[in-house]
Amino acid sequence: MTEVYEKYKNDVKFRYTLFPLPYHTWAFLLAKSVQAVDLLNGDVFSFIDAAYVPANQAMIYNSATADSTVTDVQSMVATWVTNSTAISLADYNDSMANDANVSERSEPRAGLCHRRVRHTNTIRFFN
């Protein structure tokens, strides 16, 4: 996404839409992390690029994290945040723990899943 953004940032308005589906165990945590990065003025697209690298995605599959705790997975995601942005681990953890805006902006819309939504868009492009 970063390459696309850099190439077209003057011609296209970029907007990301988070839609954590309830059957993906860690989708809400990732959505909340994106919001934390945004609220901390981090590079959202760099974090999204890091989080959606196939190798990282495989690490948070339900099967791969069946024996993991929330703390385990949040620590893994925190590494992606700190490696892909200028956000410190302390600031990320504080935002995830204390920022009411993060959870309010990331509430899962489970009702839409009952309308047979099967896949989601993460990024939308507007001319």
C-alpha positions as CSV (number, residue, x, y, z in Angstrom):
1,M,0.0,0.0,0.0
2,T,2.8,2.4,0.7
3,E,4.1,2.2,-2.9
4,V,0.6,2.9,-4.3
5,Y,0.1,5.7,-1.8
6,E,3.5,7.3,-2.7
7,K,2.8,7.1,-6.4
8,Y,-0.8,8.5,-6.4
9,K,-1.0,10.6,-3.2
10,N,-1.4,13.8,-5.2
11,D,-4.0,12.4,-7.5
12,V,-6.2,10.2,-5.3
13,K,-7.6,10.5,-1.8
14,F,-6.8,7.5,0.3
15,R,-9.1,6.3,3.1
16,Y,-8.9,3.0,5.0
17,T,-12.0,1.3,6.4
18,L,-11.7,-1.2,9.2
19,F,-14.2,-3.9,9.4
20,P,-13.1,-6.6,11.8
21,L,-15.2,-9.7,11.2
22,P,-16.1,-11.6,14.3
23,Y,-15.0,-15.0,13.1
24,H,-11.4,-13.8,12.8
25,T,-10.2,-14.1,16.4
26,W,-7.6,-11.3,16.2
27,A,-9.3,-9.0,13.7
28,F,-10.5,-6.5,16.4
29,L,-7.1,-6.3,17.9
30,L,-5.6,-5.5,14.5
31,A,-8.3,-2.9,13.8
32,K,-7.7,-1.4,17.2
33,S,-3.9,-1.3,16.5
34,V,-4.5,0.5,13.3
35,Q,-6.5,3.1,15.1
36,A,-3.9,3.4,17.8
37,V,-1.2,4.0,15.1
38,D,-3.4,6.7,13.6
39,L,-4.2,8.4,16.9
40,L,-0.4,8.5,17.7
41,N,0.3,10.1,14.3
42,G,2.1,7.0,13.1
43,D,2.5,5.8,9.5
44,V,-0.8,3.9,9.1
45,F,0.0,2.5,5.6
46,S,3.5,1.2,6.7
47,F,1.8,-0.6,9.6
48,I,-0.9,-2.0,7.4
49,D,1.9,-3.2,5.0
50,A,3.7,-4.9,7.9
51,A,0.6,-6.5,9.3
52,Y,-0.6,-7.9,6.0
53,V,2.6,-9.4,4.9
54,P,1.7,-13.1,4.3
55,A,4.2,-14.3,6.8
56,N,2.8,-12.0,9.5
57,Q,-0.8,-12.9,8.6
58,A,0.0,-16.6,9.0
59,M,1.2,-15.9,12.5
60,I,-2.2,-14.6,13.6
61,Y,-4.4,-17.2,12.0
62,N,-6.8,-18.8,14.4
63,S,-5.0,-22.1,14.1
64,A,-1.6,-20.5,14.7
65,T,-2.7,-18.7,17.8
66,A,-5.0,-21.3,19.3
67,D,-2.9,-21.5,22.5
68,S,-1.9,-17.8,22.6
69,T,-3.2,-15.2,25.0
70,V,-4.3,-11.7,24.1
71,T,-1.1,-10.5,25.6
72,D,0.9,-12.9,23.4
73,V,-0.7,-11.6,20.2
74,Q,-0.7,-8.0,21.3
75,S,3.1,-8.3,21.9
76,M,3.5,-9.7,18.4
77,V,1.5,-6.9,16.9
78,A,3.4,-4.3,19.0
79,T,6.6,-5.5,17.3
80,W,5.0,-4.8,13.9
81,V,4.0,-1.4,15.1
82,T,7.4,-0.4,16.5
83,N,9.3,-1.9,13.5
84,S,7.1,-0.2,10.9
85,T,6.4,3.2,12.5
86,A,8.2,5.7,14.8
87,I,5.8,4.8,17.7
88,S,7.5,3.6,20.8
89,L,6.4,0.4,22.5
90,A,5.3,2.4,25.6
91,D,3.1,4.8,23.6
92,Y,1.5,1.9,21.7
93,N,0.8,-0.1,24.8
94,D,-0.6,3.0,26.6
95,S,-2.9,3.8,23.7
96,M,-4.2,0.3,23.5
97,A,-4.8,0.2,27.2
98,N,-6.2,3.6,27.9
99,D,-7.5,5.4,24.8
100,A,-11.3,5.3,24.7
101,N,-11.2,6.7,21.2
102,V,-9.4,3.6,19.9
103,S,-12.1,1.2,21.0
104,E,-15.0,3.5,20.0
105,R,-13.6,3.9,16.5
106,S,-13.0,0.2,16.1
107,E,-16.2,-1.4,17.2
108,P,-16.9,-4.5,15.2
109,R,-20.1,-4.3,13.1
110,A,-21.3,-7.8,13.7
111,G,-24.7,-6.9,12.4
112,L,-23.3,-6.6,8.8
113,C,-22.2,-10.2,9.0
114,H,-25.8,-11.3,9.3
115,R,-26.3,-9.6,5.9
116,R,-24.0,-12.1,4.3
117,V,-20.8,-10.0,4.2
118,R,-18.1,-12.5,3.5
119,H,-15.0,-10.3,2.6
120,T,-14.0,-6.8,3.5
121,N,-12.1,-4.0,1.9
122,T,-9.3,-2.5,3.9
123,I,-8.4,0.4,1.6
124,R,-10.7,2.5,-0.7
125,F,-9.5,4.8,-3.4
126,F,-11.3,8.0,-4.4
127,N,-10.7,10.3,-7.4
